[in-house]
Amino acid sequence: MLMKSVWYNSKMVRIAAHVALWAIALSLPYLLDTHHGIHHEDGKRDINFQVLNFLTNILYVGPFYLNACYLTPKLFNHRRYLPFAAILILLFAFMMTAHAIIFYFIVGLEHFNIKGATNFLLPPFILSIALSMAFRLVQDKRKADQQARARQEETLKTELSFLRSQINPHFIFNVLNNIVALEQTRSAELTPTILKLSSLMQYMLYETDEEQVPLGKELEYLVSYIDLQRQRFGEKIPVTVDLDEPAGFYEIEPMLLIPFVENAFKHGVGRIQDAAIHIWLRVDKGILYFSVRNRFDPESKEEKDRTSGIGLSNVSRRLNLLYGDQQTLQITKADNWFTISLELKLH
């Protein structure tokens, strides 16, 4: 179970911590000034330079967060070094211009020296960029660790549910009864049925230990499951299946699609007028498009069977943990049709 957010992870506390750290960093040179309180003949000029230094130091806040929030993750981490360097040069030129404006118009000093200003501004500018990159690295590492822990917790939470409930006992018993009936009538469907059930159980119990499986294996599992369900319901439930396996090699988390199909067979059968199930899948430019539709009875008060599936809310949460913003799941109810549409960027 994921831990709830504690008080020190709140946005306001983080903002307050950043403000406090910057206040300390900007005040530190003056707090450590051993000549504080000593009066010089040109004391007014010393005060002007202190104001100039303080206002200039405030300018480093902008490049620090611009680099941490945009330049490093969007450019440097993607090896776009030339635009990264170009923007840093522009930032430094902006710092020089702002420093000159403060020098002339705010503090009222004269004889601005470009070389001296460059030697004065460049080392702390480089230091602020280096610190912001380190800050971003720590933030990314912390976020990656949190996501890894969340995935691990989610896996531990759902693993047993997947193994026990993806193929619910009622379905298994019905398939076994069908096998007995096929054996008694010596039907030609006996061997294919046993092979499909064996393949389905093998995938569920063994191959799902992998973090990812080829998309083709996941689709083979879906086809076996759907064929056995068709045999179970016969002609009573029209099932339309259009699964287009892509030519390229793609991987997907195991048993990620089956809950949607299982949900359709669970709630799209029974005393439903014009019951029907449609299952559709395409892959285009690395994006998986998956849709499952089934008719439902809006007046039905049927209580959900807790031993069947892990629930669409848990599947949605699992998708968010595994794929983040690289997936879109839409669930709609309209005109007695229950529709699930999934768009997923494949690995």
DACORSUL-V193096 format. One record per residue. N is the residue number from 0. RES is the residue in one small letter. PSI is psi in radians with two decimals (none if undefined). BURIAL is b if it has 16 or more other C-alpha atoms within 10 Angstrom, else e. Layout:
BEGIN
N & RES & PSI & BURIAL
N & RES & PSI & BURIAL
END
This chain:
BEGIN
0 & m & 2.33 & e
1 & l & 2.45 & e
2 & m & 2.51 & e
3 & k & 2.66 & e
4 & s & 2.27 & e
5 & v & 2.98 & e
6 & w & -0.62 & e
7 & y & -0.03 & e
8 & n & 0.01 & e
9 & s & 2.71 & e
10 & k & -0.75 & e
11 & m & -0.67 & e
12 & v & -0.71 & e
13 & r & -0.73 & e
14 & i & -0.78 & e
15 & a & -0.67 & e
16 & a & -0.72 & e
17 & h & -0.76 & e
18 & v & -0.73 & e
19 & a & -0.74 & e
20 & l & -0.73 & e
21 & w & -0.67 & e
22 & a & -0.74 & e
23 & i & -0.77 & e
24 & a & -0.69 & e
25 & l & -0.47 & b
26 & s & -0.33 & e
27 & l & -0.76 & e
28 & p & -0.59 & e
29 & y & -0.54 & e
30 & l & -0.53 & e
31 & l & 0.10 & e
32 & d & 1.92 & e
33 & t & -0.26 & e
34 & h & 0.22 & e
35 & h & 2.26 & e
36 & g & -0.19 & e
37 & i & 2.28 & e
38 & h & 2.23 & e
39 & h & 2.87 & e
40 & e & -0.65 & e
41 & d & 0.79 & e
42 & g & -0.59 & e
43 & k & -0.71 & e
44 & r & -0.67 & e
45 & d & -0.71 & e
46 & i & -0.69 & e
47 & n & -0.75 & b
48 & f & -0.60 & e
49 & q & -0.73 & e
50 & v & -0.75 & b
51 & l & -0.80 & b
52 & n & -0.71 & b
53 & f & -0.82 & e
54 & l & -0.62 & b
55 & t & -0.68 & b
56 & n & -0.56 & b
57 & i & -0.52 & e
58 & l & -0.40 & e
59 & y & -0.29 & b
60 & v & -0.73 & e
61 & g & -0.99 & e
62 & p & -0.59 & b
63 & f & -0.90 & b
64 & y & -0.54 & b
65 & l & -0.74 & e
66 & n & -0.72 & b
67 & a & -0.65 & b
68 & c & -0.41 & e
69 & y & -0.99 & e
70 & l & -0.84 & b
71 & t & -0.89 & b
72 & p & -0.59 & b
73 & k & -0.52 & e
74 & l & -1.04 & b
75 & f & -0.79 & b
76 & n & -0.36 & e
77 & h & 0.25 & e
78 & r & 0.56 & e
79 & r & 1.21 & e
80 & y & -0.62 & e
81 & l & -0.90 & e
82 & p & -0.56 & e
83 & f & -0.86 & b
84 & a & -0.68 & e
85 & a & -0.75 & e
86 & i & -0.64 & e
87 & l & -0.69 & b
88 & i & -0.75 & e
89 & l & -0.68 & e
90 & l & -0.74 & b
91 & f & -0.67 & b
92 & a & -0.69 & e
93 & f & -0.72 & e
94 & m & -0.77 & b
95 & m & -0.76 & b
96 & t & -0.80 & e
97 & a & -0.68 & e
98 & h & -0.73 & b
99 & a & -0.70 & b
100 & i & -0.77 & e
101 & i & -0.72 & b
102 & f & -0.84 & b
103 & y & -0.90 & e
104 & f & -0.45 & e
105 & i & -0.88 & e
106 & v & -0.54 & b
107 & g & 0.46 & e
108 & l & 2.94 & e
109 & e & 3.00 & e
110 & h & 1.04 & e
111 & f & 2.25 & e
112 & n & 1.99 & e
113 & i & -0.78 & e
114 & k & -0.79 & e
115 & g & -0.68 & e
116 & a & -0.66 & e
117 & t & -0.81 & e
118 & n & -0.50 & e
119 & f & -0.66 & e
120 & l & -0.54 & b
121 & l & -0.84 & e
122 & p & -0.85 & e
123 & p & -0.50 & e
124 & f & -0.81 & b
125 & i & -0.70 & e
126 & l & -0.73 & e
127 & s & -0.66 & b
128 & i & -0.74 & b
129 & a & -0.73 & e
130 & l & -0.65 & e
131 & s & -0.62 & b
132 & m & -0.72 & b
133 & a & -0.69 & e
134 & f & -0.77 & b
135 & r & -0.69 & b
136 & l & -0.75 & b
137 & v & -0.73 & e
138 & q & -0.78 & e
139 & d & -0.70 & e
140 & k & -0.72 & e
141 & r & -0.75 & e
142 & k & -0.73 & e
143 & a & -0.70 & e
144 & d & -0.70 & e
145 & q & -0.75 & e
146 & q & -0.67 & e
147 & a & -0.74 & e
148 & r & -0.69 & e
149 & a & -0.74 & b
150 & r & -0.73 & b
151 & q & -0.74 & e
152 & e & -0.69 & e
153 & e & -0.67 & b
154 & t & -0.79 & e
155 & l & -0.62 & e
156 & k & -0.66 & e
157 & t & -0.22 & e
158 & e & -0.86 & e
159 & l & -0.64 & e
160 & s & -0.70 & e
161 & f & -0.84 & b
162 & l & -0.59 & b
163 & r & -0.52 & b
164 & s & -0.20 & e
165 & q & -0.69 & b
166 & i & 1.75 & b
167 & n & 2.69 & b
168 & p & -0.64 & e
169 & h & -0.69 & e
170 & f & -0.78 & b
171 & i & -0.79 & e
172 & f & -0.71 & e
173 & n & -0.71 & b
174 & v & -0.75 & b
175 & l & -0.70 & e
176 & n & -0.68 & e
177 & n & -0.67 & b
178 & i & -0.73 & b
179 & v & -0.78 & e
180 & a & -0.70 & e
181 & l & -0.63 & b
182 & e & -0.69 & e
183 & q & -0.61 & e
184 & t & 0.02 & e
185 & r & 0.81 & e
186 & s & 2.60 & e
187 & a & -0.23 & e
188 & e & -0.09 & e
189 & l & -0.96 & b
190 & t & -0.85 & e
191 & p & -0.63 & e
192 & t & -0.77 & b
193 & i & -0.72 & e
194 & l & -0.70 & e
195 & k & -0.75 & b
196 & l & -0.72 & b
197 & s & -0.77 & e
198 & s & -0.72 & e
199 & l & -0.79 & b
200 & m & -0.67 & b
201 & q & -0.76 & e
202 & y & -0.78 & b
203 & m & -0.69 & b
204 & l & -0.44 & e
205 & y & -0.90 & e
206 & e & -0.27 & e
207 & t & -0.02 & b
208 & d & -0.40 & e
209 & e & 2.58 & e
210 & e & -0.64 & e
211 & q & 2.64 & b
212 & v & 2.75 & b
213 & p & 2.47 & e
214 & l & -0.59 & b
215 & g & -0.68 & b
216 & k & -0.70 & b
217 & e & -0.68 & b
218 & l & -0.64 & b
219 & e & -0.70 & b
220 & y & -0.78 & b
221 & l & -0.77 & b
222 & v & -0.77 & b
223 & s & -0.75 & b
224 & y & -0.80 & b
225 & i & -0.72 & b
226 & d & -0.71 & b
227 & l & -0.63 & b
228 & q & -0.68 & b
229 & r & -0.74 & b
230 & q & -0.57 & e
231 & r & -0.76 & b
232 & f & -0.25 & e
233 & g & -2.39 & e
234 & e & -0.01 & e
235 & k & -0.57 & e
236 & i & 1.86 & b
237 & p & 2.18 & e
238 & v & 2.06 & b
239 & t & 2.16 & e
240 & v & 2.24 & e
241 & d & 1.51 & e
242 & l & 1.91 & b
243 & d & 1.77 & e
244 & e & 2.24 & e
245 & p & 2.78 & b
246 & a & -0.59 & e
247 & g & 3.00 & e
248 & f & 2.09 & e
249 & y & 2.69 & b
250 & e & 2.71 & e
251 & i & 2.70 & b
252 & e & 2.37 & b
253 & p & 2.53 & b
254 & m & 0.61 & b
255 & l & -0.49 & e
256 & l & -0.46 & b
257 & i & -0.60 & b
258 & p & -0.57 & b
259 & f & -0.71 & b
260 & v & -0.76 & b
261 & e & -0.69 & b
262 & n & -0.66 & b
263 & a & -0.76 & b
264 & f & -0.44 & b
265 & k & -0.74 & e
266 & h & -0.09 & b
267 & g & 0.23 & b
268 & v & 3.07 & b
269 & g & -2.57 & e
270 & r & 1.20 & e
271 & i & 2.25 & b
272 & q & 2.28 & e
273 & d & 0.82 & e
274 & a & 2.44 & b
275 & a & 2.64 & b
276 & i & 2.29 & b
277 & h & 2.25 & b
278 & i & 2.22 & b
279 & w & 2.41 & e
280 & l & 2.37 & b
281 & r & 2.70 & b
282 & v & 2.17 & b
283 & d & 2.03 & e
284 & k & 0.76 & e
285 & g & 0.04 & e
286 & i & 2.17 & b
287 & l & 2.23 & b
288 & y & 2.08 & b
289 & f & 2.29 & b
290 & s & 2.39 & b
291 & v & 2.19 & b
292 & r & 2.44 & b
293 & n & 2.57 & b
294 & r & 2.61 & b
295 & f & 2.85 & b
296 & d & 1.87 & b
297 & p & -0.30 & e
298 & e & -0.14 & e
299 & s & 2.38 & e
300 & k & 0.44 & e
301 & e & 2.26 & e
302 & e & 2.40 & e
303 & k & 2.41 & e
304 & d & 1.94 & e
305 & r & -0.25 & e
306 & t & 0.02 & e
307 & s & 1.90 & b
308 & g & 3.00 & b
309 & i & 0.02 & b
310 & g & 2.47 & e
311 & l & -0.52 & e
312 & s & -0.70 & e
313 & n & -0.62 & e
314 & v & -0.74 & b
315 & s & -0.72 & e
316 & r & -0.69 & e
317 & r & -0.71 & b
318 & l & -0.73 & b
319 & n & -0.70 & b
320 & l & -0.67 & b
321 & l & -0.63 & b
322 & y & -0.24 & e
323 & g & -2.26 & e
324 & d & 0.14 & e
325 & q & 0.29 & e
326 & q & 2.65 & b
327 & t & 2.14 & b
328 & l & 2.18 & e
329 & q & 2.30 & e
330 & i & 2.10 & e
331 & t & 2.67 & e
332 & k & 2.08 & e
333 & a & 2.35 & e
334 & d & 0.76 & e
335 & n & 0.32 & e
336 & w & 2.28 & b
337 & f & 2.08 & b
338 & t & 2.31 & b
339 & i & 2.16 & b
340 & s & 2.21 & b
341 & l & 2.28 & b
342 & e & 2.24 & b
343 & l & 2.21 & b
344 & k & 2.01 & b
345 & l & 2.72 & b
346 & h & none & e
END
